[in-house]
Amino acid sequence: MGEPDRRDWLSDLLARHEGPLLRYVARLSGDLDRARDIVQDAFVRLCHENPGVMEDHAAEWLYTVCRNRTIDIHRKERRMKTLTLAETQPMPAAESPADTAEHRDTASAALRLLATLPENQQEVVRLKFSGGLSYREISRVTGLSVTNVGFLIHTAIKTLRERMTTGADELRVATRSVS
């Protein structure tokens, strides 16, 4: 691959994966500045890889490098604070203020509920929905089997759905009793 082709390849990967990687690593590390450093380091490492070999699995390679680096740093420091995914995602501007507030409330509730799930379920859900990875890619990133990834995602979504429904029902009952 020539230098211009390599530049295009790297630019395309950066455009497609930088934001999702930042959100993923920020959640894992609890520190947006550290996430930026880790993601930048992963892309620097990617520059030294052969594009022909990496082309089919660059996304999973990037997530794996970022995840492993985050875990290494976490082990070294033995502390983590949480940064909510909502704090790192821009909100769409084309909505009315009421719609924006409702979406923000729903997203906040979902993130609060997501934080109550076991860590392995949280991680695979974030990789699937924030990172856009396939089950196979998540399997390679986490070291879990594809079947286990599917089970964890299914269980997490089922639990979240049940808890969101229960929360909405409780809110309706509380609203009726106040009126």
N, C-alpha and C positions, 0 to 999 in steps of 0.2 A: 504494500500500500504506500503510495507516494505521500510526501509531506502535506500537500493540500488536502488529499483524501483523509489522511490521519487527523488533520485539524478539524475537518468537517465532522468526522466520526466523534471526536472528543467534544466538539461544540454541541452536537446533537444529544449526546449522552448527558452533558451538563444541563442543557435546557430541559430535558425530560425528567431527570432524576434528582437534581440538586434540591428542589423544594421538598419533595416527599422524603428524601434522605435526611434533610435538616429536621423535619418534624419528627421522624422516627428516632433519630439520635437524640434530639432534644428531650423527647419523652424518656428514653432510656437513661440519659445522663442527668436530666434535671437541670441542665445548664445550656442555654442557647448559644452562648459564646463558645463553650467547649464543643458543642455540636458543630458549629461552623468550622472549628479547627479540625475536628475529626473528619468531616466530609471533605474539606479541602485536602487533607492528607490522603484520603482515599483516591481522590481524583489525581493527585500528584503521582501516587503509586500506579494508577491506571495508565498514566503517560508512559510508563516504562514497560507496559505489557504489549504483547503483539496483538494488534486489532483483529487479524485473521483468526486467531485462536479464541479471542474474547468475544467476538461478535454475537454469538448466539446466547451467551450467558453473562453479559456485562452487568446487567441489573442485579442478578443474584450475587455476582462477585462483589459489586459495590456494597450491597447490603451486608454481606458476610464480613467484608473488611471493616466496615463501620461498626457492626455489632461486636466483632472480636476486639477492636480497639477500645470501644466503650467499656466492655467487660474488663479488659486489662486495666484501664484507668480506674474503674470502680473497685477492682480488687486491690489496687495500689492504695487508694484513698479510704476504702471501707466506709463510704458514706454516700448517700444519694438523697437528693430532694426532688420532689416532683414538679414538673412544669406541665400545665394542662395543654392538651393539644389545641384547645380553643384559643389560647394566647398566641400560638404561632401561626394560625391560619387567618388570612385576610377574609373579611366578610364581603359578600357580593353587594355592590352599590345600587343595583337596579330595583331594589325592593322599597316598599314604603317603610317608614320607621316602625309601624306596628308589626309588619311582617318580619322585619329585621329583629325586633325584640323577641317575637315569638320563636323564630329560628334559633336565636341565641339562647333562649331559655331551654328549648328542647335539646340543643346541642350540649349545653351545660349539664342538664339532667342526665343525658346519655353518657357523657364523660365521667360524671360522678358515679354512675352505676358501673361503667367500664372499670373504674378504679377499684371497685369492690370484688371484681373477678380475680381468680388466681393469676399470678404473673404470666404463666405460660399461655393462658387464654388471652390476656391483654396483648401480649406480644404478637401472637399470630393474627389477631383481629387487626391490629395496627398495620402489620405487614401486608395483609390482604386489602384493607380498605384505604389506608393512607398511602401505602407503598405501591399498591396495584400489582402485587406479585401473585403468581399462580401458586397452587398448593405445592407443586414440585419445587418451585423456586424457594418457597418458605421452608420446605423440608431441607433443602440444601443449606439455607442460611442458618437454621436452628439446629440441624442435626437430628430432627425428629423424622419419623416415617411419614410418608404422604398420607397414609390412613390416619395416623395420629393427628396430623395437622387438620384434616377434614373433621375428625371427631371433635377436636378442641374448638374449631370455629363454629361448628354446629351447636355444640353445647353452650358456648358463649352467647351466640345469637338467641338461642332459645331462652336462656336465662335472662338476657337483657330485655327481650320482648315481654316475658312474664313480669319482670320488675317494672317496666315502663307501663304496662297495662294496669298493674296493681296500683302504681302511683297515680295514674290518671283517674282510676276508680275512686281512690281515697280522696283526691282533690274534688271530684264531683260531689261526693258525700259531704265533705266539709263545707263546700260552697252552698249546698242545699240547706244545711243545718244553720248557717249564718243568716240566710235570707228569711 
